[in-house]
Amino acid sequence: MEPCHRRHRSIDFGRRFPEKISPSSGFTKRTPTRRRFAVPCQRRRKGNFTNQYIITQDNTSLRIIPNEKIAVYLHEFSSLTKAPQYLENPPKTVYHRIVTGENGPIRQKPRRLRKEVAAEVEKEFRNNVKCGLCSVSDSEWATPLVVRRKKGKMRIIGDYRLLNAITERDSYPIPNLQDSTQNLAGKTVFSTIDLVRAFHNIVIHPDDRKKTAIITPNGLYHWNRLPFGMRNGPSSFQRFINTVLGDLPFVFCFIDDVLIYSNNTDKHNEHLKIVFQRLTEYGLTINLEKCSFYVSEAKFLGHTVTKDGFQPNDDRIQYI
């Protein structure tokens, strides 16, 4: 049998031989038609052995997770790492409202797009309509389109500045990390979770959906789920995530960023399982590449969180 790499290995039960992983990056590509499982590999570090577990995520890279329990949980709650599946009827629905009072419809002209960009935009909208994120519209409202790219991926955003200007503000509070100082005192084990396309889990109230209409050179579409760039979007999602995890005393949620803290590893195992159950129940998914598990120092909201409290990251203060 072909030997595994001396540091890391990944077992694919659909193949005869394991694939090698680069020791410098710790990542390798996977094919979406294959299914891999987490398997332990031992690595010597300063005379001690530490287990490393290779976790796979659909259509993404592999990730090294330094804990056996998290490998088991991610296999048990496998939907957390799959493509987002937005529930039509979540356990508790939080609607996003767009209250404009007596202000009439705002109609703007479409903006010109290059031919190749326009084709890509229409393809993206067709996919969103198929997923139920938006619908073909006959709205009296029309907001022009803005195309943004993040890490090579297209992000469709409406230029909602005029709509936002006439929308009443939602005063639902956004938490401050400094308010959680007492809860973090003495905690030694931390995990951070980043949610994938979190805002799309918020349902726009049926009476307000036509106000979100985006006009393109080839059509008009309105959103059924909360898009980016809308006023009160953060408040609506904070209300939603507090519905999902707000009653858990070992969790701090800042919009789509989640911090879990515990006194010891055994307690952290229990806390992570509860959080994963809740996220699965509401159809939420996580970005493994931006998550960290079972760490003593967590990078969270530009701060380093430890048992002694939190302080700004060095890269935030080096220019001061």
N, C-alpha and C positions, 0 to 999 in steps of 0.2 A: 504494500500500500504506500502511496506517496506520502511522505512525512508532512506533518503539520508544521506551521511556523512555531518556533520555540517559545514565542510569547503569547500569541493569540490564535485562536482557531474558530471556525464557524462550521457547523455541521448542517448540510442540506440533505434531508432524507430522500430527496428526489434524485440525488446524484450518488455516484460511487465514492468519489474522493472529496474531502473538504477543500474549501477555497482558502487561499492565503489572504491575510490582511496586512496592509502596510504598517510596520511598527512605528513609523514616524507620525502618521496621521491617525491611525486607529480606525479608519473608515474604509469601506469598499462599497462598490455599487452592487445592487441586487436586482434580479429580474422579477417583475411583478407576478409572473406565473408560478414562481417557486415559493415555498413556505419554509422558513427556518425557525428554529427554536433556540432559546437561550441555553448555552452549555457552559459549564465552568472550566476555566483554564487557570493554572497556577503560575504566578510570576514571583520571582525572588526579588526582594527589595530590602537592602540593608540587612540581610540575614534572615528575613521573615518572609513567609508566604502569604500573599493576599489574593483572594479570589477575584476574578474578573468575569463578568457576564456580558455576552454579546446580545443586544436587543435589536430586533429588526422593526422597521416601520415601513408600511406599504409605500412603494414608489419613492423611497428616500434612501439615505445612507444608513449604514449600521452604526450603532452607538455602544460604547463600552460603559457599563453600569457597575460600580464597585460594590454590589450587594446582591445576595442571592434572593432575598425576599422581594425586592422590586421586580426582578425577573419573573418571579412567579405571579405577581400581581398584574404585570403588563400582559402576561399570557392569559390570565384569567379574564381580564377586562380588555380583550383584544380590540374592541371597537374604539377604544380611546386613541389608538394610533392609526386608524383607517381614515379614508377621506370623509370629510364632514357629511353627516346625514341629518338634515334639519327636520326635527319632529314636527308634524302637522298639529298634533295635539299634545304638547308637553304637559307634565303633571300640574304645573301652575303657570298660566300664561300671563306674561307681563307685556302689555301693549305700549307701543310708543305712540304718543299723541302729538299732533302738529296743530296747535291752537293758533289760528290767525285772526280771530275775531271777525269783524265785518270787512276786512281787506279783501278785495276781489282777486281773481286769478292773475298771476304774473305770467306773461307770455314773452318768450325771447326767441330769437332766431337761432338756427343751428350754426355751429362753427365749422369751417371748412377743415377737412382732414385729408392727408395724403392718401392716395389710392390704396396702398398696402395697409396703412393704419385703419382706414375705413373698413376694409374687408376683415381685419382682425377684430375690430370693435363689434361688427355685426355677428361674427362667430361667437364672441364672448357673450353677447346678449342672447343669442339663441341657446347657448348652454345654460345661462341663468334662467331663461324661461323654462327650459326642460327640467331644471332642478327646483323650480317653484320659487326662486328668489325674486323674480320680477315677472311682469305680464305685458303683453302688447296692450297699448292704452289708447283711449279716445278722450283723454283728459283735456280740459281747457287750460291747464297749467302746462308750462314748458320751460325747462331749465337746460341751458347748453351743457355740453359734455366737456370734461377735462380728462385727458389721458395721462396717467402717471405710470412710471415703471419702477419697480422695486426688486432688486436682484434679478433683473431680466424678465420679470413677470409683469404683465399688464394689469393695471388697477384702474377700473372705471369709476370716476368720481363726477358727480354733478356740481356745477358751480352754483351752490345754494346760497350765495351771499344775499341776494334780494329776498329770498324766502326766509332765511334766518333773521333778517332785519325786522320782519313783521310777525315772527313767531314769539309767543309768550314764553318766558323763561321758566324752566322747571327747577325748583329750588331744592331738589333732593340732594343731600350732602354727599360729597366725595371724601372719603376718609384720609387722614393724615398719618403717616408712619410714626410720627412723634407721639401720637395719642396711644400707641400700642406699647409704649415703653414698659409699663407695669406687667403686661402679659408676657413680654419677651424675657423678663428678668429670670436668670437661672436656667434658661433653656439651652441645651447643649447640642441637639440634633435638629437640622433644618433641611427642608426641601422647598424648591421653588418650581412652580408650574406655569407655563405659558400656553394660553388657549389659542386655537387656530380659528381665524375668521370669526372672532367672538361676536361681533355686532350682528352678524347674520342670523344669530339665534333669537333675536328680538323680533317679534311680530308687530308690524305696523297696523294700527287700528283700521278696519275696512273703510271707515268714513274719511280717513286722511291719506289713503294710498295714492289717489290721483294727484295730490299736491306734490308728490315726489317725482312726477313725470320728467324724464330726460329726453330731449329731442336730439336726434342724430340726422345726418343728411339723408338717411333711408327709412326713418321710422320714429315712433314715439313709444316709450316704455315707461311704466311706473313700477315702483318697488313694492313687493309684499313683505320683505324683510328689511330691517334697518340698514341703510347704506352708510358709507363713510361721508363725513363732511356736513352732517345735519346738526343743527342746534339741538341741545338737550340729549344728544346721543349718549355721551358718557353717563349722564344721570340715569337714563333709562337702563343702561346695562348695569350700572351699579345697583339699581333696584332689583334687577334680575338676579345678579350673582349673589346678592344678599338673601334672596329667596332660596337659592340653591345651597349656599354654605354659611350664611350669616349666623345661624344658631350654633355653630361649632366654635367652642372657646379656644381651640388650638389653631385657628385659621385666620389669617389676615388677607382680605381681598381688596386690591386696588384696581378697579375696573377689570381688565382681563389678565392681571398678574396676581398669582396666588402664592402666599407664603404659609408653610406649615411648620410648626415648631413643637418640640417635645422635650421632656426631661431626660429620656433615655431611648435606646434603640427599640426596646420592646414596646414602649408606648407609641413610638413613631410608626412601628409596623401597624398597630391598630388604627392610628390616625390616618395613615395613607390609604388603608383599605376602605375606611369610611368615606374619604374624599373621592376615591375612584368610583365607589358605588354611586355616590351622588352625581358625579359628572356623567357617568354612563346612563343613569336614570333620565337625565335631561338631554341626552344626545350630544354632549359636548366632546370635543376632541382636543388633544394636546400636541404641542410641537416638541418632540423629544430633543431636538438639537438645541433648544433654548431652555430645557429643564435641567435641574440638578437635584440629586437625591442623597440623603444621608450625609450631609456635609456639616462641618463644625463652623464654617464661615460661608455665609450665603450672600451672593451679589443680588441685591434687590432694590429697584427704584433708585439706582445711582448710589447706593449705600452698601457697606459691608456689615452684615448682621452677625453678631457672635453672642456668646453667653454673657459678655460684659456690656452689651448694648449695641448701638449702631453708630457708624461714622461715615462721612462721605468717602467715596472711592478716591484713590490717589490720582487717577486720571482726571477727576473733576476739580481737583484743587491745585494741580501742579503749576497752573498758569496764574494763580492768585499771588 
